[in-house]
Amino acid sequence: MSEPINICLSCGLCCDGTLIGFVQLDNEELSPLRQLMEIEETDENGLFFLPCNEFGCNGCNIYSQRPKACSNFECGVLKSFEKKELSFDKAIEVIDVVKQKKISIEKQVATLQIELQSKSFHFKMLELKKLLRKNKSELSLSQNQQELIVELEELEKLLSKSFGVSF
C-alpha cells in the first residue's frame, strides 16, 4: 500500500467529522449511495453529515463506492506529503497532535458540562465558539473556559496551517 493511502487510513479526520461537517453529493450519486447510507435530500442534490456511518476502525467501509467529494478530497497534510514538504513520520505526527487536541477539547467540554447539539466535531466546535463568544461578551469566563478557548484556538491554527481547513 502506498504511503499516501497509509496517511489517509491512519488519519480519518475528514471522515470522522473533525475537518469537515458534511459531504455534498452529485445528483447521479444519490441512487447508488442511498442503498449504502443515510442521505439528506436537498432541492437538486443530496448530502450526508459527518461523522460518516461507513467509517470504522479499519477505514472506509464503502471505499470503492465512496462519493466523488470523498475521493477528491485532499487535505493539506496529504498535499504537503505528496510535494515532499512533509515526511511520512512528520505527517503522522501532525495527525496525532490534532487527535490529541481533539480528545483534550472533548474532555474539557465534558468537564464543563457544556451541552452541544451537533454530532460532528467540526459543527460542535462552531457551536462551542459561538457559545464561548457569547459568554465572553456577557460575563467573565472561568479559568477552565479560558483554557478551552486557548485549546480551541490552537487546534484551529493547526487545522488551518496543516490541513487547510478551519471552523
NORPETA-V481169 format. One line per field, one symbol per residue. ss: DSSP state (h for helix, s for strand, l for the rest). psi: psi as a letter, one per 20 degrees, with the letter a starting at -180 (. if undefined). A space follows every 10 residues. Layout:
ss = ???
psi = ???
This chain:
ss = llhhhhhhhh hlllllllll lsssslhhhh hhhhllllls sllllssssl llllssllss llhhhllhhh hhlllhhhhh hhlllllhhh hhhhhhhhhh hhhhhhhhhh hlllllllll hhhhhhhhhh hhhhhhhhll llhhhhhhhh hhhhhhhhhh hhhllll
psi = pqhghhgghi ejhghjjghr hrppqqgiig ghhhhhrppp paghbrrqqq qpijpahjbp ikgijqqghg hiporhgggh ghjkhprghh ghggghgggg hgggghgggg gilpophqhq hghhhggggg ghgghhhhrq qrghhghggg gggggggggg ghikrr.
